[in-house]
Structures are given as C-alpha cells and as structure tokens.
Amino acid sequence: MNSKRRAFLSNLTGLTLFSVSGFASALVTPGQSLGPFYPSKIPLDSDADLTVVSGRDGRATGEITNLFGQVFSTDGEPVPDARIEIWQCDAFSAYHHPRAGGGIDPYFQGYGRTTTDSGGRYRFKTIKPVAYPGRAPHIHFRVLVGLRELVTQVYVQGDPSNKNDFLLNTVPDSARQKLIIPFVRDSEVRKGELTAVFNLIIG
C-alpha cells in the first residue's frame, strides 16, 4: 500500500497510522450482529426508498433521512457493484418481522437494498432511527461483495442512549466512532429532510 493511499484511508476513518503492519485490518468497519429481525422473507417492495410502499397511498411516519456514502476496500479503492441491505424498526419501534409482534407503520418498508455504482456510492431514503426496547436508535447494514460480507449497525451521533447500548459498547473505543454518525438538516435537500453519511471499508 503506497503512502498516498494510506494517508487517504487514515483521513477517511479518523485513525492515526502507527505502522503498516495490521493497518488494513484495523481500517475495516467494525462488524456487529445480524440481529433477530433480518427479514425472514425479502419483501416484494425492497428498493432503496423505505419511506413509501408500492401500492399504498401514504408516506412513512418519522424524520425522512437521505442516507448515503461509499464502500471502499482496504487499499482505498471504491468498490462497485457491492450489494447493500439496510433494515430498521419504524417510527413506532416496530420491526416488520413476524417475530417482532405489535403494530407496524404500513407505509414504511422496513428493509431496502441497492447496489453501489462505479464509484462505490450508494443512497437510501429512510427515516431517522428511533430507539427499540433495550437498544439505542440504529440501522442495520449488510454489505456483500462476492464472497465477502460485512454486517454492522450505524448509530445516531449525540443520542444519549448510545452510552448504554450493550452491542455498541462491545466495540473497542478506538473503533466505536466509525459507527456513530450525525443526522443533520441540509439546505440542499428537500426542506425538513435529514442527511446522514456513512462510509464503509470492507476487508
């Protein structure tokens, strides 16, 4: 790995480069549990816009969020054609899963998937995550590149429940901040919507 590429990845992840040995593995986005509510059956409407459901005249409850980013390899190259899946509970803290129980928002998909473009870029429209009983607000991610897989979760910067989330706190301090991102209002997107950026590095 050349020095320019190491510097790029160091800046991207907020890490300080101490040695070349072990550098690549240290950069990889921390993995987390798949969780109990990964869809038992992929819904018919599983596109990248989770805020509407095909055939239903309504929009998801919650703070609409434009979630986007890029997928990189450990050598700093963007990864095209990576399949990205996300899933999360709706604004009423209900997962759209037969084991979850409770009422659900009929206008929220609960799950979406997309594929990165030639620059490794992806984009979803979803809602800002809310707390689930016993958990801080989070969105599940699954990234598939050939035989490689990364499963992780992303959290809301500044949410006070992060400090008590048992899964988030299993991640070492040095890597935890990679999973915590700001959700901010952006004047360049539709009024009232949020923007969140999550870049991933897959080993």
Residue frames as qw, qx, qy, qz and C-alpha x, y, z in Angstrom:
[[0.000, 0.888, 0.460, 0.000, 0.00, 0.00, 0.00],
 [0.452, 0.406, -0.033, 0.794, 1.55, 3.30, -1.03],
 [0.223, -0.225, -0.453, 0.834, 1.84, 6.31, 1.29],
 [0.260, -0.073, -0.196, -0.943, -0.77, 8.36, -0.56],
 [0.600, -0.287, -0.629, -0.402, -3.37, 5.61, -0.21],
 [0.498, -0.296, -0.676, 0.455, -2.53, 5.08, 3.47],
 [0.053, -0.100, -0.227, 0.967, -2.97, 8.80, 4.11],
 [0.425, -0.185, -0.408, -0.786, -6.32, 8.80, 2.33],
 [0.642, -0.340, -0.675, -0.127, -7.67, 5.92, 4.40],
 [0.398, -0.202, -0.553, 0.704, -6.28, 7.36, 7.61],
 [0.139, 0.003, 0.051, -0.989, -8.15, 10.60, 7.00],
 [0.520, -0.221, -0.569, -0.598, -11.30, 8.77, 5.98],
 [0.687, -0.369, -0.626, -0.002, -11.56, 6.75, 9.16],
 [0.342, -0.854, 0.128, -0.369, -10.07, 9.19, 11.63],
 [0.925, -0.304, -0.012, 0.228, -7.31, 6.76, 12.58],
 [0.059, -0.870, 0.473, 0.124, -3.68, 7.58, 13.22],
 [0.907, 0.320, -0.270, 0.044, -1.32, 5.36, 11.28],
 [0.531, -0.733, 0.425, 0.011, 1.30, 3.88, 13.60],
 [0.336, -0.365, 0.812, 0.308, 2.63, 1.09, 11.41],
 [0.500, 0.245, -0.566, -0.608, 1.96, -0.64, 8.12],
 [0.232, -0.020, -0.970, 0.070, 1.60, -3.99, 9.87],
 [0.026, -0.465, -0.825, 0.320, -2.05, -4.67, 10.64],
 [0.106, 0.235, -0.017, -0.966, -3.12, -1.39, 9.05],
 [0.356, -0.097, -0.645, -0.669, -5.61, -2.91, 6.61],
 [0.410, -0.392, -0.823, 0.029, -7.42, -4.98, 9.24],
 [0.181, -0.379, -0.468, 0.777, -7.59, -2.00, 11.62],
 [0.151, 0.114, -0.215, -0.958, -9.36, 0.07, 8.97],
 [0.240, -0.292, -0.842, -0.384, -12.24, -2.32, 8.31],
 [0.472, -0.404, -0.008, -0.783, -15.61, -1.09, 9.53],
 [0.212, -0.185, 0.860, -0.426, -16.40, -2.93, 12.79],
 [0.415, -0.197, -0.794, -0.399, -18.81, -5.82, 12.42],
 [0.400, -0.128, 0.520, -0.744, -21.93, -6.25, 14.54],
 [0.376, 0.163, 0.895, -0.176, -24.72, -8.76, 15.00],
 [0.094, -0.239, -0.711, -0.655, -27.19, -9.53, 12.21],
 [0.367, -0.034, 0.360, -0.857, -29.87, -9.34, 14.90],
 [0.347, 0.205, 0.897, -0.181, -33.09, -11.33, 15.22],
 [0.439, 0.666, 0.411, -0.442, -35.14, -9.27, 12.76],
 [0.003, 0.334, -0.661, -0.672, -33.36, -9.70, 9.44],
 [0.687, 0.184, -0.093, -0.697, -36.25, -10.36, 7.04],
 [0.617, -0.048, 0.783, -0.071, -37.44, -13.95, 7.04],
 [0.553, 0.500, 0.595, 0.300, -38.70, -13.22, 3.53],
 [0.216, -0.147, 0.183, 0.948, -37.49, -10.33, 1.37],
 [0.357, 0.618, 0.459, -0.529, -40.50, -8.04, 0.78],
 [0.585, 0.573, 0.484, 0.309, -41.74, -7.51, -2.77],
 [0.165, 0.936, -0.008, 0.311, -41.05, -3.79, -2.41],
 [0.779, -0.479, 0.027, 0.404, -37.41, -3.74, -1.35],
 [0.524, 0.665, 0.034, 0.531, -35.96, -0.80, -3.24],
 [0.484, 0.073, -0.332, 0.806, -33.80, 2.00, -1.82],
 [0.248, -0.371, 0.047, -0.894, -36.73, 4.22, -0.77],
 [0.246, -0.215, -0.901, 0.287, -38.07, 2.85, 2.51],
 [0.131, 0.203, 0.364, -0.900, -40.45, 5.77, 3.05],
 [0.657, 0.227, -0.087, -0.713, -43.11, 4.57, 0.61],
 [0.467, -0.020, 0.884, 0.000, -44.57, 1.17, -0.11],
 [0.157, 0.054, -0.675, -0.719, -45.67, 0.29, -3.62],
 [0.323, -0.391, -0.789, -0.348, -49.45, 0.19, -3.97],
 [0.352, -0.651, -0.572, 0.353, -50.12, 2.13, -0.75],
 [0.145, 0.758, 0.176, 0.611, -51.09, 5.79, -0.78],
 [0.527, -0.849, -0.028, -0.019, -49.11, 7.20, 2.13],
 [0.434, 0.652, -0.465, 0.414, -45.68, 8.07, 3.45],
 [0.682, -0.180, -0.596, 0.383, -43.75, 6.68, 6.39],
 [0.412, -0.900, -0.074, -0.119, -44.03, 8.37, 9.76],
 [0.769, -0.382, 0.056, 0.509, -40.72, 9.74, 11.05],
 [0.035, -0.849, 0.238, 0.470, -37.95, 12.14, 10.14],
 [0.849, 0.517, 0.081, 0.071, -37.19, 11.48, 6.49],
 [0.441, -0.699, 0.452, 0.335, -33.46, 10.89, 6.01],
 [0.726, 0.638, -0.254, -0.033, -31.25, 10.75, 2.93],
 [0.709, -0.526, 0.452, 0.123, -28.64, 8.17, 3.89],
 [0.780, 0.609, -0.132, 0.063, -25.70, 7.78, 1.56],
 [0.466, -0.713, 0.489, 0.187, -22.00, 7.06, 1.38],
 [0.593, 0.572, -0.544, -0.158, -19.35, 4.94, -0.32],
 [0.946, -0.259, 0.193, 0.040, -17.90, 1.48, 0.07],
 [0.241, 0.801, -0.548, -0.005, -14.10, 1.17, -0.05],
 [0.925, 0.018, -0.325, 0.195, -11.63, -1.69, 0.01],
 [0.656, -0.676, 0.004, 0.336, -8.74, -1.60, 2.46],
 [0.585, -0.020, 0.265, 0.766, -6.43, -0.29, -0.27],
 [0.012, 0.492, 0.098, -0.865, -8.58, 2.81, -0.66],
 [0.082, -0.035, -0.686, -0.722, -10.33, 1.83, -3.88],
 [0.599, 0.079, 0.196, -0.772, -14.10, 2.36, -4.22],
 [0.262, 0.025, 0.964, 0.041, -16.00, -0.91, -4.53],
 [0.486, 0.119, -0.304, -0.811, -18.52, -1.03, -7.40],
 [0.686, -0.050, -0.608, -0.397, -21.42, -3.50, -7.60],
 [0.094, 0.036, -0.845, 0.526, -21.48, -4.12, -3.85],
 [0.422, -0.533, -0.608, -0.409, -24.92, -5.13, -2.66],
 [0.020, 0.142, -0.533, 0.834, -26.06, -3.13, 0.36],
 [0.431, -0.539, -0.679, -0.249, -29.05, -4.02, 2.52],
 [0.044, -0.223, 0.479, -0.848, -30.48, -1.98, 5.38],
 [0.480, -0.518, -0.655, -0.267, -33.29, -2.72, 7.83],
 [0.063, 0.134, -0.484, 0.862, -34.60, -0.97, 10.94],
 [0.010, 0.547, 0.781, -0.301, -37.66, -0.55, 13.11],
 [0.087, 0.684, 0.424, 0.587, -40.27, 2.00, 12.10],
 [0.030, -0.508, 0.198, -0.837, -41.12, 5.23, 13.93],
 [0.729, -0.468, 0.003, -0.499, -43.27, 3.21, 16.38],
 [0.259, -0.554, 0.773, -0.166, -40.30, 0.99, 17.37],
 [0.863, 0.115, 0.437, -0.228, -41.73, -1.99, 15.47],
 [0.126, -0.366, 0.790, 0.475, -39.73, -4.23, 13.16],
 [0.754, 0.286, -0.149, -0.572, -41.56, -5.58, 10.13],
 [0.282, 0.294, -0.913, 0.026, -40.90, -9.18, 11.07],
 [0.701, -0.340, -0.505, -0.370, -43.25, -11.98, 12.16],
 [0.652, -0.232, -0.582, 0.427, -41.28, -12.48, 15.40],
 [0.163, 0.225, -0.229, 0.933, -41.43, -8.81, 16.37],
 [0.153, -0.613, -0.751, 0.192, -45.15, -8.52, 17.16],
 [0.072, -0.596, -0.230, 0.766, -47.03, -5.27, 17.67],
 [0.478, 0.810, 0.319, -0.121, -48.49, -2.81, 15.20],
 [0.558, -0.108, 0.352, 0.743, -46.40, -1.51, 12.31],
 [0.206, 0.631, -0.080, -0.744, -46.36, 1.54, 10.08],
 [0.753, 0.387, 0.532, 0.035, -47.99, 0.26, 6.86],
 [0.466, 0.884, -0.010, 0.020, -46.21, 2.95, 4.82],
 [0.161, -0.785, 0.595, 0.056, -42.67, 2.03, 5.89],
 [0.775, 0.340, -0.516, -0.133, -40.82, -0.75, 4.05],
 [0.792, -0.553, 0.249, -0.071, -38.61, -1.71, 6.99],
 [0.717, -0.203, 0.519, 0.419, -36.00, -3.14, 4.59],
 [0.520, 0.824, -0.062, -0.217, -34.29, -1.90, 1.44],
 [0.748, -0.213, 0.429, 0.459, -31.41, -2.84, -0.82],
 [0.424, 0.879, -0.115, -0.186, -29.34, -1.28, -3.55],
 [0.878, 0.090, 0.130, 0.451, -26.06, -1.74, -5.44],
 [0.289, -0.719, 0.144, 0.616, -23.10, 0.63, -5.42],
 [0.597, 0.796, 0.006, -0.098, -22.26, 2.47, -8.62],
 [0.790, 0.433, -0.193, 0.389, -18.86, 2.61, -10.36],
 [0.125, 0.646, -0.393, 0.642, -17.59, 4.97, -7.64],
 [0.363, -0.100, -0.830, 0.411, -18.70, 2.72, -4.80],
 [0.225, -0.095, 0.234, -0.941, -21.56, 5.11, -3.98],
 [0.185, -0.430, -0.880, -0.082, -24.94, 4.15, -2.55],
 [0.216, -0.159, 0.146, -0.952, -28.04, 6.04, -1.40],
 [0.185, -0.445, -0.876, 0.029, -31.17, 5.24, 0.59],
 [0.301, -0.412, 0.019, -0.859, -34.18, 7.25, 1.65],
 [0.507, -0.313, -0.787, 0.157, -35.39, 6.14, 5.06],
 [0.386, -0.852, -0.136, -0.327, -36.28, 7.59, 8.46],
 [0.028, 0.615, -0.613, 0.495, -34.03, 8.66, 11.29],
 [0.576, -0.138, -0.803, 0.071, -33.79, 5.59, 13.52],
 [0.514, -0.609, 0.131, -0.590, -35.63, 5.53, 16.83],
 [0.193, -0.393, 0.832, -0.340, -34.95, 3.54, 19.96],
 [0.746, -0.113, -0.590, -0.287, -36.04, -0.07, 20.19],
 [0.732, -0.636, 0.075, -0.231, -36.63, -1.53, 23.70],
 [0.837, -0.415, 0.233, 0.269, -33.18, -2.07, 25.19],
 [0.672, 0.174, 0.314, 0.648, -31.35, -0.57, 22.21],
 [0.054, -0.575, 0.074, 0.813, -30.15, 2.84, 21.09],
 [0.639, 0.678, 0.098, -0.349, -31.50, 4.06, 17.73],
 [0.340, -0.419, 0.726, 0.427, -29.69, 2.19, 14.95],
 [0.755, 0.494, -0.143, -0.407, -29.88, 0.99, 11.36],
 [0.792, -0.180, 0.556, 0.178, -28.64, -2.46, 10.35],
 [0.411, 0.714, -0.427, -0.372, -26.30, -2.76, 7.35],
 [0.824, -0.072, 0.534, 0.174, -25.24, -5.79, 5.35],
 [0.313, 0.768, -0.400, -0.391, -22.69, -5.42, 2.54],
 [0.874, 0.043, 0.472, 0.110, -21.95, -8.25, 0.11],
 [0.296, 0.778, -0.455, -0.318, -19.02, -8.18, -2.31],
 [0.561, 0.322, -0.757, -0.093, -18.52, -11.55, -3.97],
 [0.719, -0.250, -0.638, 0.119, -17.82, -13.97, -1.11],
 [0.260, 0.059, -0.464, 0.845, -17.03, -11.15, 1.31],
 [0.344, -0.713, -0.536, -0.294, -19.65, -9.95, 3.78],
 [0.161, 0.122, -0.443, 0.874, -19.79, -7.11, 6.30],
 [0.382, -0.677, -0.589, -0.221, -22.66, -6.92, 8.78],
 [0.294, -0.019, -0.391, 0.872, -22.78, -3.87, 11.02],
 [0.116, -0.813, -0.570, 0.036, -25.02, -1.20, 12.54],
 [0.264, 0.373, -0.015, 0.889, -24.96, 2.59, 12.42],
 [0.323, -0.623, -0.590, 0.400, -25.92, 4.88, 15.32],
 [0.075, 0.896, 0.249, 0.359, -27.03, 8.49, 15.81],
 [0.444, 0.207, -0.331, 0.807, -24.37, 10.93, 16.94],
 [0.144, -0.306, 0.244, -0.909, -25.33, 12.70, 20.15],
 [0.720, -0.376, -0.387, -0.436, -28.04, 10.26, 21.21],
 [0.325, -0.613, 0.562, -0.451, -27.68, 9.78, 24.99],
 [0.928, -0.133, 0.245, -0.248, -28.69, 6.11, 24.85],
 [0.699, 0.549, -0.448, 0.095, -25.54, 5.24, 22.89],
 [0.001, 0.594, -0.689, 0.414, -23.56, 5.06, 26.13],
 [0.594, -0.182, 0.650, -0.438, -25.81, 2.29, 27.45],
 [0.849, 0.339, -0.182, -0.363, -26.23, 0.24, 24.28],
 [0.776, -0.384, 0.496, 0.060, -24.74, -3.18, 25.03],
 [0.840, 0.358, 0.301, 0.276, -23.93, -4.03, 21.41],
 [0.323, 0.894, -0.107, 0.291, -22.37, -0.69, 20.55],
 [0.325, -0.823, 0.427, -0.186, -20.24, -0.87, 23.66],
 [0.919, -0.127, 0.329, 0.175, -18.77, -4.23, 22.70],
 [0.650, 0.654, 0.012, 0.387, -16.86, -2.32, 20.00],
 [0.628, -0.257, -0.172, 0.714, -13.45, -1.07, 21.24],
 [0.061, -0.838, -0.181, 0.512, -13.25, 2.65, 21.95],
 [0.235, -0.439, 0.482, 0.721, -10.79, 3.17, 19.11],
 [0.056, 0.128, 0.805, 0.576, -13.27, 1.89, 16.53],
 [0.105, 0.565, 0.754, -0.319, -16.67, 2.78, 18.02],
 [0.134, 0.635, 0.064, -0.758, -16.85, 6.25, 16.49],
 [0.005, 0.130, -0.746, -0.653, -16.81, 4.73, 12.99],
 [0.086, -0.408, -0.894, -0.166, -20.37, 3.55, 13.64],
 [0.076, -0.725, -0.497, 0.470, -21.74, 6.81, 15.08],
 [0.300, 0.263, 0.402, 0.824, -22.73, 9.43, 12.51],
 [0.141, 0.322, 0.274, -0.895, -24.53, 12.80, 12.52],
 [0.190, 0.592, 0.740, 0.256, -28.04, 13.17, 11.15],
 [0.143, -0.404, -0.087, 0.899, -28.29, 16.81, 10.04],
 [0.430, 0.784, 0.395, -0.210, -30.61, 19.14, 8.18],
 [0.456, -0.119, 0.467, 0.748, -29.18, 20.10, 4.80],
 [0.293, 0.628, 0.106, -0.714, -30.37, 23.14, 2.87],
 [0.193, 0.378, -0.681, -0.597, -29.55, 21.35, -0.39],
 [0.086, -0.204, -0.965, -0.143, -32.11, 18.61, 0.12],
 [0.303, -0.586, -0.554, -0.508, -35.88, 18.83, 0.42],
 [0.217, -0.519, 0.305, -0.768, -36.99, 21.09, 3.26],
 [0.754, -0.385, 0.229, -0.480, -37.40, 19.21, 6.52],
 [0.975, 0.093, -0.196, 0.042, -35.37, 16.17, 5.48],
 [0.547, -0.718, 0.406, 0.144, -32.15, 14.99, 7.12],
 [0.676, 0.586, -0.446, 0.031, -28.85, 13.89, 5.62],
 [0.721, -0.542, 0.432, 0.008, -26.58, 11.19, 7.03],
 [0.572, 0.638, -0.511, -0.063, -23.31, 9.94, 5.52],
 [0.787, -0.403, 0.464, -0.046, -21.89, 6.51, 6.33],
 [0.510, 0.622, -0.581, -0.128, -18.75, 5.30, 4.52],
 [0.919, -0.271, 0.268, -0.099, -17.76, 1.67, 4.91],
 [0.214, 0.634, -0.734, -0.115, -14.49, -0.22, 4.45],
 [0.965, -0.047, 0.100, -0.236, -14.81, -3.92, 3.74],
 [0.367, -0.594, 0.698, 0.159, -11.96, -6.35, 4.19]]
